[in-house]
Amino acid sequence: MSDCLFCKIIAKKIPATIVYEDEKCVAFADIHPKDKTHLLVVPREHIATVADATEAQEPLLGHLVVTAKKLAQQASLVGYKLQFNVGKEGGQEVFHIHLHLIGH
């Protein structure tokens, strides 16, 4: 989606502090961190919300969780939060699925 903020970050049209990328996802620092470590793990495929995800995208969503776990280990986080916000009422601000990794 050409007007999606996260699609623009993934395409490197907007700067971000990218800490990880592979063929399925990109992880970068949240610009308004809630803790010492606050990363967003974002699929390269544009999916607006978790509510829009299909069964065919289940492996992709699992990949986001496993990637977040690896990033937490690299950051030596013992305890951390993984959070999806779904829809405006659920606190979602950017309508491109993203998994928050939050810890200290």
Phi and psi in degrees as GROMACS dihedral restraints (atoms count N, CA, C in turn):
[ dihedral_restraints ]
;  ai    aj    ak    al  type     phi  dphi    fc
    3     4     5     6     1   -68.1    20    10
    4     5     6     7     1   -23.9    20    10
    6     7     8     9     1  -101.0    20    10
    7     8     9    10     1     5.6    20    10
    9    10    11    12     1   -81.8    20    10
   10    11    12    13     1   124.5    20    10
   12    13    14    15     1   -56.3    20    10
   13    14    15    16     1   -46.9    20    10
   15    16    17    18     1   -70.4    20    10
   16    17    18    19     1   -34.2    20    10
   18    19    20    21     1   -61.4    20    10
   19    20    21    22     1   -38.6    20    10
   21    22    23    24     1   -67.2    20    10
   22    23    24    25     1   -38.5    20    10
   24    25    26    27     1   -65.8    20    10
   25    26    27    28     1   -45.3    20    10
   27    28    29    30     1   -59.0    20    10
   28    29    30    31     1   -39.8    20    10
   30    31    32    33     1   -79.8    20    10
   31    32    33    34     1    -1.4    20    10
   33    34    35    36     1    62.0    20    10
   34    35    36    37     1    33.7    20    10
   36    37    38    39     1   -90.9    20    10
   37    38    39    40     1   -16.6    20    10
   39    40    41    42     1  -127.6    20    10
   40    41    42    43     1   134.1    20    10
   42    43    44    45     1   -69.8    20    10
   43    44    45    46     1   147.9    20    10
   45    46    47    48     1  -156.9    20    10
   46    47    48    49     1   159.6    20    10
   48    49    50    51     1   -87.7    20    10
   49    50    51    52     1    87.8    20    10
   51    52    53    54     1   -80.2    20    10
   52    53    54    55     1   127.4    20    10
   54    55    56    57     1  -109.6    20    10
   55    56    57    58     1   -14.0    20    10
   57    58    59    60     1  -161.9    20    10
   58    59    60    61     1   145.1    20    10
   60    61    62    63     1  -155.9    20    10
   61    62    63    64     1   147.2    20    10
   63    64    65    66     1  -143.4    20    10
   64    65    66    67     1  -167.6    20    10
   66    67    68    69     1   -70.7    20    10
   67    68    69    70     1   -17.3    20    10
   69    70    71    72     1  -108.1    20    10
   70    71    72    73     1   -25.9    20    10
   72    73    74    75     1  -152.2    20    10
   73    74    75    76     1   168.4    20    10
   75    76    77    78     1  -134.5    20    10
   76    77    78    79     1   140.5    20    10
   78    79    80    81     1  -121.9    20    10
   79    80    81    82     1   135.4    20    10
   81    82    83    84     1  -146.8    20    10
   82    83    84    85     1   162.1    20    10
   84    85    86    87     1   -70.1    20    10
   85    86    87    88     1   138.7    20    10
   87    88    89    90     1   -70.9    20    10
   88    89    90    91     1   137.3    20    10
   90    91    92    93     1   -75.9    20    10
   91    92    93    94     1   -13.1    20    10
   93    94    95    96     1  -127.9    20    10
   94    95    96    97     1    70.6    20    10
   96    97    98    99     1   -62.4    20    10
   97    98    99   100     1   141.2    20    10
   99   100   101   102     1   -95.7    20    10
  100   101   102   103     1    -8.1    20    10
  102   103   104   105     1  -159.7    20    10
  103   104   105   106     1   179.8    20    10
  105   106   107   108     1   -54.1    20    10
  106   107   108   109     1   -43.9    20    10
  108   109   110   111     1  -112.0    20    10
  109   110   111   112     1   123.1    20    10
  111   112   113   114     1  -147.7    20    10
  112   113   114   115     1   100.6    20    10
  114   115   116   117     1  -113.7    20    10
  115   116   117   118     1   154.0    20    10
  117   118   119   120     1  -112.8    20    10
  118   119   120   121     1   127.2    20    10
  120   121   122   123     1  -106.1    20    10
  121   122   123   124     1   116.9    20    10
  123   124   125   126     1  -125.1    20    10
  124   125   126   127     1   129.2    20    10
  126   127   128   129     1   -70.2    20    10
  127   128   129   130     1   146.9    20    10
  129   130   131   132     1   -65.9    20    10
  130   131   132   133     1   -32.2    20    10
  132   133   134   135     1   -73.7    20    10
  133   134   135   136     1   131.4    20    10
  135   136   137   138     1   -79.0    20    10
  136   137   138   139     1   117.1    20    10
  138   139   140   141     1  -131.8    20    10
  139   140   141   142     1   124.6    20    10
  141   142   143   144     1   -64.0    20    10
  142   143   144   145     1   -51.0    20    10
  144   145   146   147     1  -143.4    20    10
  145   146   147   148     1   164.4    20    10
  147   148   149   150     1   -58.6    20    10
  148   149   150   151     1   -33.3    20    10
  150   151   152   153     1   -62.6    20    10
  151   152   153   154     1   -21.9    20    10
  153   154   155   156     1   -92.0    20    10
  154   155   156   157     1    -7.9    20    10
  156   157   158   159     1   -68.7    20    10
  157   158   159   160     1   146.7    20    10
  159   160   161   162     1  -108.3    20    10
  160   161   162   163     1   167.6    20    10
  162   163   164   165     1   -59.1    20    10
  163   164   165   166     1   -32.6    20    10
  165   166   167   168     1   -64.3    20    10
  166   167   168   169     1   -23.3    20    10
  168   169   170   171     1   -93.3    20    10
  169   170   171   172     1     2.9    20    10
  171   172   173   174     1   -55.6    20    10
  172   173   174   175     1   -45.3    20    10
  174   175   176   177     1   -60.6    20    10
  175   176   177   178     1   -35.7    20    10
  177   178   179   180     1   -64.9    20    10
  178   179   180   181     1   -45.0    20    10
  180   181   182   183     1   -64.2    20    10
  181   182   183   184     1   -38.4    20    10
  183   184   185   186     1   -63.4    20    10
  184   185   186   187     1   -38.0    20    10
  186   187   188   189     1   -61.6    20    10
  187   188   189   190     1   -38.4    20    10
  189   190   191   192     1   -61.5    20    10
  190   191   192   193     1   -42.9    20    10
  192   193   194   195     1   -66.5    20    10
  193   194   195   196     1   -45.5    20    10
  195   196   197   198     1   -65.2    20    10
  196   197   198   199     1   -38.0    20    10
  198   199   200   201     1   -63.3    20    10
  199   200   201   202     1   -43.6    20    10
  201   202   203   204     1   -60.9    20    10
  202   203   204   205     1   -40.5    20    10
  204   205   206   207     1   -60.6    20    10
  205   206   207   208     1   -45.0    20    10
  207   208   209   210     1   -62.6    20    10
  208   209   210   211     1   -41.7    20    10
  210   211   212   213     1   -65.9    20    10
  211   212   213   214     1   -36.6    20    10
  213   214   215   216     1   -64.1    20    10
  214   215   216   217     1   -41.4    20    10
  216   217   218   219     1   -64.1    20    10
  217   218   219   220     1   -43.4    20    10
  219   220   221   222     1   -61.7    20    10
  220   221   222   223     1   -33.0    20    10
  222   223   224   225     1   -86.6    20    10
  223   224   225   226     1     4.8    20    10
  225   226   227   228     1    57.5    20    10
  226   227   228   229     1    35.6    20    10
  228   229   230   231     1   -81.2    20    10
  229   230   231   232     1   125.9    20    10
  231   232   233   234     1   -84.2    20    10
  232   233   234   235     1   -45.5    20    10
  234   235   236   237     1  -125.2    20    10
  235   236   237   238     1   146.1    20    10
  237   238   239   240     1  -161.2    20    10
  238   239   240   241     1   168.4    20    10
  240   241   242   243     1  -112.5    20    10
  241   242   243   244     1   142.6    20    10
  243   244   245   246     1  -117.8    20    10
  244   245   246   247     1   127.2    20    10
  246   247   248   249     1  -142.4    20    10
  247   248   249   250     1   128.2    20    10
  249   250   251   252     1  -104.8    20    10
  250   251   252   253     1   129.9    20    10
  252   253   254   255     1   -98.6    20    10
  253   254   255   256     1   133.1    20    10
  255   256   257   258     1  -121.1    20    10
  256   257   258   259     1   113.9    20    10
  258   259   260   261     1    77.7    20    10
  259   260   261   262     1   162.2    20    10
  261   262   263   264     1   -56.0    20    10
  262   263   264   265     1   -43.3    20    10
  264   265   266   267     1   -66.8    20    10
  265   266   267   268     1   -22.1    20    10
  267   268   269   270     1   -93.1    20    10
  268   269   270   271     1     5.7    20    10
  270   271   272   273     1    93.8    20    10
  271   272   273   274     1     5.7    20    10
  273   274   275   276     1   -72.9    20    10
  274   275   276   277     1   127.7    20    10
  276   277   278   279     1  -105.9    20    10
  277   278   279   280     1   -34.3    20    10
  279   280   281   282     1  -111.5    20    10
  280   281   282   283     1   124.8    20    10
  282   283   284   285     1   -90.4    20    10
  283   284   285   286     1    67.9    20    10
  285   286   287   288     1  -149.4    20    10
  286   287   288   289     1   119.7    20    10
  288   289   290   291     1   -45.2    20    10
  289   290   291   292     1   135.6    20    10
  291   292   293   294     1  -152.4    20    10
  292   293   294   295     1   140.3    20    10
  294   295   296   297     1  -103.7    20    10
  295   296   297   298     1   121.6    20    10
  297   298   299   300     1   -81.7    20    10
  298   299   300   301     1   131.0    20    10
  300   301   302   303     1  -111.8    20    10
  301   302   303   304     1   113.4    20    10
  303   304   305   306     1  -127.3    20    10
  304   305   306   307     1   127.1    20    10
  306   307   308   309     1  -170.4    20    10
  307   308   309   310     1   175.3    20    10
